[in-house]
Each structure stands twice: as structure tokens, then as C-alpha cells.
Amino acid sequence: MAEHGMDQETFGQFIEQLERYVRERLIPAEEDIIANDRIPEDILDEMRDMGLFGLTMPEEYGGAAMNTAQYVETIRVLSYALPAYRSIISINIGMVCSALKNGGTEAQKQEWLPRLAAGEIACFGLTEPGSGSDSAAMQTTARMDGNEWVLNGTKRYITNSPHAKLGLIMARTSKENQPKNAHVSAFLVPMDTDGVSVGKPDKKMGQSGSHIADVMLDDVRLPADALLGGEEGQGFRFAMQSLDNGRLSIAAASCGYGKRILDTALRYSTERQAFGEPISQFQLIQAMLADSRAELYAGECMLRDAAARVDAKEKSIIEAASAKMFCSEMCNRIADRCVQVHGGAGYLAEYEAERFYRDSRIYTIYEGTTQILQLVIAKNMLRDFAAGAQR
């Protein structure tokens, strides 16, 4: 059964309101956020009031109950502005909420979903200094001591961890690696628990205003019911299910920001004069603009198709991975062309083009690098082919 989501008329009004908010409030605030490397509290409160932290959460927990298609359209519209705005809300809704909805017990949902929907910030702890996509190398451990779990380990590059109230932390509950990553479990960790500490935010190439840091777990004691779903060995499955959602969020962000970048290149090309006319009249400039527009259109189509498949409960691993891979690479290409259209000015911090170039670079890396996604797509293609050949 397909997910119906929010009433379409209400959703249309919400998107109109969001487009206006992006244009009139979020874009004008970008310069200040870049200068101070943080989103001001008054903007965060406005985003909470608009319900942006609870887009996909069920209504009974205080959310807007959007389906995937509506969620990715919201992210696409929001991502026309500085990436930090999406970054602060996306872990709540794309990753942690998804894992709670799919795998949490009723008590866990009751406790956490309303708080997350209201705008308490969450983080998602999978990556470690020695392991990211390779869960077999995971070092963080969780062991039972009486009726408590004890967690030890370090998580790296954890988005929003400096501001988070809740961490969904993956930890090894079995010493031996097991098939289908059944040695990994997921834990709901209040970030103020004794033994949890967060490192200094890392300095990054771009994405000002969003923060990543290490999370250290030193003999962190949690009650038995901190185990997501109350069942060991399910953590990686929940993480991967929420990654589909996360991948579509990055694809949507790439499309939204790609449009902003292309609009900037287009505007500059009509204003900049060379040889007595706007450079937009030169065919080689037009070729870069046209290629960008065609690729952006392809990315938007892929994004909508993949989201519709998720809502129809169809198998969509290949489509979600393909959309993320294509859209993130596409956004990088548009950012590169935008710098080129700006010429020498594109290399100067005074213009937005160089910032767009730095901001976009991460999209081909997180939520699965392009190379990991190539493997995901190929592995699933080959599996489907083998299954078809056997029938």
C-alpha cells in the first residue's frame, strides 16, 4: 500500500510558504551564518515552529506525516539555501526518525518521536576512525552488565553531535562478525549520559554553520530498554533502511543547491560584459549552462521517481543509490561550471561561486561515497539478474 502522506492541498500551501521563507529569511541570513559558523537560535526556533524537524513523523507523535515524495520535495526547496539549514534537520527526520519508525518499540517511539518532532536535535553514530561503510571493522562495543548496557568506543564525523540531545549509536554486541551484520546493534543514547563526550567541531572545506565532531563513549551505562527495538543484531539493518532515506535527502539537497548554483551562474553570465556584450551570448558559455540545466532536470526526475517507488513500497535500493550518486555528481559538475562561468572572479571568496564549489564537494562522499554506491548498485543488479536467471 502506498504512503498517502500529507493532504496535497495543505502540502502545496506549505511548499509555497517554505519557498517564501527560503527567499526572504534564510538566504539573507547566510552571510551572518558563514561569518559566525552557526545558525542563530531565532532561526532554529522559526524552523521548529514551521514543523521542519518533524516532517515525516506520524501525526500522533507531533509530526507532519509526510510521505517520501513530499519529504524530498521539502528538502529540495529548503536546500536552495545554505546547506547548514538542511543539515540541522535532516538527521532527525531522514535517519533517526526513520530508524525509530521502522525499528523502535512503542515506548521508544512515545519517548523520543515527539521530542525530535519538536526540534530536539539528534545525531547518528555509525562511522568510526577505522570504519565507515565497513561495519565488520567496527570497534565500538556494547556489553550487558547486570541489567545495563555498557558502551565503549569512538564515533567520527558525526553531524550535529555538538548540539544533539539524542544519539542513535551503532555498537558491536557480538565479538564475532556475523552474516548480514548481525553483530551490530543500535542504541538510543541521551547525549547527557555520564561517559558521553563530544570533541571540538572539525574544521571543514565548506558547509559553514553545520558541525561534525567525534563522539567518545567511555563506560557509558544505559538501561536495557536503550536497545533499539529491544532486539540485538538489528542495528545495521535499521541503519541501512534509514540510509535509503538519507540518500534521497542528499539527492534532493544536490538538486536544490544545483538550482541555486545554476541560477547564480545564469545571472552572472547576463551581467558580465566581454567584447561589448554579455558573456551569456557566447556559445561556449551557453553550452555550460545548457548542460547544467539538462543534468539538473535528469536529477530531479530520478529523485521524484525513486521517492515514488519508496512510497509505493517497491524495492528501491538501486533507484535510491542511483539518484544519490547521479545528483551529487551532477551538483559538483554544476558548481564547477559556475566557477568557470565566473572566470577569475569564480576563484575569489567575494563571489558565491567558490563557496558553492566547496559546499557541494561533500555530497559525493557522505551517505555512501559514489564508489560505495557503484558497488551497491552493481551488487543488487547482479543479485536480481541471478534470481531472474534461476526462475
N, C-alpha and C positions, 0 to 999 in steps of 0.2 A: 504494500500500500504506500502510495506517495505521501510525502510530508506536505501538508497544506500550508503551514506557516501562518504568518500574519495576514489578516484581511488585505486584499490587494489595494483597495482604495486608501485604507489607512497607511499602508506601506508607501504608496505613491506620495501621499502628503508628507510622510516622514522624510523621504528622499529629497523632496523639494526644500524642506526646512534645513536638512543637512547640507545641501548644496549652497544655500544662502549662508549658513553658519561657517562653512569652509571658506567661502569667498570673503565674507565681511569680518570674520573674527579670527579664524585660525591662520590664514595666510598673512594678515598684517602683524600677527604676534611672532612670526617666525624669526625675525631679526633678533628680537629680545631673547628668545629661547636659545638661539645659536650662541649669542654672546654669553649667556649665563649657564648654558648646558643643562637647563632643566625647564620643564613645563610648569608655569606658575600655578599655585594652588587654586586660584579663582577659575582658571580654565578647566582644571581637573574637576572641580565641583560642577561647572556647567555641563561637562561631558557626562558626569554621573546623573545629573538632573535630566539629561536627554535620554538616559537609558542605554548609553553606549557600552557600558560594562556588562549588560545583561541581554544582549541582542538575541542569543539563541537559547537562553534558559527558559524552561517551561514557565507559563504564567503563574502557576501555583507557588513558584519559588521567587516571584518578583521580576521575572524576565519578560521579554517581548515575544518569545516563542517563534522567532523567525526560522524559516527553513534554510537550507544551504544556499539556494539561489538568491534569496533575499539578503542573507548574511554577506555573501561575496560581493553583491552589488553595493551594499553599505560600505564595505571595506574599500571597494574600488573608488567610490565617491569621496570617502574620507582621505584616501591616500593621494589625492591630488595635492594635498598639503604636506608639510614636513613629515617624514616617516615616523618621527617620535610619537605622533598622535595615535597612529595605528599600533605602534609597538606597545604602548602602555595598556591598551585594552585587549590586544589580540591573544595574549597568553591566557587571560581569564576565560575568554569565550571560545577560542579555537582549540585550546589544548586542555586546560584543567577542567572546564565545564564539560567538554566532550567526554573526557575520561570518567568524570563523576556520573554523567548521564548514562554512559554505556556500562560502567562497572561498579558504581558506588552502591552501598546498601541504602535502604530508605533513610536510616538515621544519619548517615553521612551526607546524603543529599539535603535533608532537612537542616542540618547544621551549617553546611557550607554554601549551598547554592544561593540562598537569599543574601548572604554577606557578600559573595562575589558579584551578584547582580547589582547590589547597592554601591559597588565600586571599591570594595577592599581588594587590594592588588595581590595577584598570585604569581608564582614563578614555577617553572617546570624543570626538574633536575634530572637530566639523562646524561649529558656529556660530562666526561671526566678528563683530567690531564692526559691520561693514557688511552682513553676510549671515547668514541663518539658513536658512529654508526656501528661499530664493532662491539656488540654487547657481551661477547664472550670474554673480552678483556676487562670487563667492569670489576672494579676493586671495592667499591662501597659495599659494606656488609650490613645485614640486619640479622640478629640472632635473638631467640627468646631467652629471657632470664626471668624465671617465675612466670608472672602473667604480664610481663612487659617486653616490648621490643627494644633492643639496644642497637643504635645505628652508628657506624663509623665510616668516614671516608671524605673525599673532596669532590665537589662538582665544579666544573669550569664553564666560563662564558654563559652564565645563567642570566638571561634577560629579566629585568625588573627586580632582581633579588635585593638590591639596596632598599627598595620600597615595599617589599612583599610582606603580607601578613600570613600567607599560606604558601608552603612549598609542596608540590607533588613530586616526591623524590623516589627515583628508581634505585633499588638496592638488591644485592645478591642474597637470596635466602637459602641457597644451596652452594656448597663448595665446588661441586662438580658442575661443569657445563652440561645443560640438558637440551634435548631436541626442542625446537620451537621456542627457545629462550625461556624455558620454564624455570630456570634458576633465578630469574629476575622477578621481583615483586614491587608493587607501588605503595607508597606510604604518604598519608596526609600529615604533613609536619607543620604545626604552627611555628612561625619563624622566631617567636619569642621564647621558645623552649630552651631550657638550660642546655648548653653544649653546642647550640647552633650559632655560628658566627659568619658574617659576610665580609669579604675582603674589600679593599678600595676599588671603586669602579675602574675598569680598564680604560686606557686611552685608545681611541679607535680612529680609523681612517675617516669615517663620516658618521652619519646618523646622530648628529648632536641632539641632546635632550633626552635620548634613550640611554639606559645604563645597563651594562653587564658586569658581573663580578663573580669571583669564586664563592662558593658556599662550603664551609667546613662543618663537618659533623663529628663531634668528639664525645663519645659515650652518651649520645642523645637517647634519653629514655622516653618511650611512648607507650600509651595504653594499648592493649591487644586490638582494640577496635580502630586503631590508626591504619591498619592494613586495608587498602582499598578493596572493597568487595568482600572483605573477610576471608579471602582465599589466596593462598600462596601460589606463586608461579604464573599469575595472570598479568603481572605488571607490564611486561613488554608488549603483550597483546593490546592492552588498553592504550599504551603509549603509541603504538603503531596505528591503531584506529584513529586516535586523535591527530596523528601526523597527516593523514589524508586531508583532514580539515585544515590543519596548519599549512599544508602545501597549497591548498586552494586560496588561503588567505594571502600567501606570498605571491601567487599568480595574480590575485586581484590587486594587491599593492603595486605590483610591477605594471599592470595596465593603468592604474590610476596615476601613478607617478610618471609613467611613459607619456601619458596625455599631457600632463603639466610640462614636461620637458620639451615635447614636440611643439606645444603652443608657444613656449618661450623662444624656441629656435625660429618658428614661423614669424613671430612678432619682430624679432631682431632682424631677420632677413628682409623685412619690408621697410625697416627704419634705417638700416646701414646702407650708405651710398658708396659705390665704387664706379669709376669710369662714367660718372654722370648719371647713374640710375641705381635704384635699389638692387641689392645683390639677389633678391628673390626673382629677378628677371633672368638670372644666369642659369642655364640649363643644368649645369653640374650641381648647383645648389638645389634646384628643383628635384633632381634625381634623389638626393639625400632625404629631402622632405617627403617625397613620394614613397620611397622605400619604407620610411618610418611609419607613414600612415597605413600602408598595406600590412605591415607586420603587426601594428597595433590592432588593426581590425581582425586579423587572424587570431591574435592572442585573446581578444575579447570574445570571439566566437568559441574558442576552445574552453575558455573559462565558464561560459554560460552552459555549454554542452556538458562539461564534466560535472558542474553543480546540479544540473537537471538529472543526471544519471544517479548521483548520490541520493537525491530526493526520491527518485523512483525505486530506491533500494536495489539498483542494479550493481553488479560488480564494477568497480570504477578505479581500481588501483592504477591500472595503466593510464587511464584518462587523467586522473588527478596528477600523477607523476609527470605525464607528458605536458600538461598545461603549466605546471610549475616550472619545468625545465625550459619550455619554449618561451614563456612570458618573461622569466627572469633574464634569459639571454637576450631577448628582444629589447627589454628595458635598458640593458647595458649598451646594446648597439645604438639605440636612440640617443642615449646620453653621450656616447662617443661622437655621434654625428652632430649633436648640439654644440659640443666643444668645437668641432671642425667648422661648422657654420659661423661660429663666433670668431674664428681665426685667432689671432694673437690675444684678443680680449677673452677668449674662452679659457685661457690659462691663468687669468687673473682672478683673485678672490673677490674683487669688486663686483664681478658678474656672477649670476647664479649658475652658469653652465658648469663651472669646475666643481661646485658643491653637488650638483645633480650627479656628476660623474662619480664622485666619491661615495655619495649616499647609495647609489644603485649597485655598487660592486658587491655588496653583501648578499644581494638577492639570489645569486647563483651558488651561494655557499650554505646558508642555513636552511633548516628543514629538509636536509638532504642536498648534498652538492650535486651539480649537474652530472658528475661522473657516477655517483651512487645511484642517481635516478636512471641513468642509462642502464645500469645493472638491474635495477628493479623492473624496468620496462622489458628488458630482454629476457630476464628470468621468467616473468609472467607470460610473455609471448610464447616462450619455448614450452612452458608447462601447459598452456592452453593448446598448443599445437600437438603435443604428445597425447593429451587427453582426447583430442579430436581424432587423431590417427588410430587410437585404440578402439574408438566406438565402431 
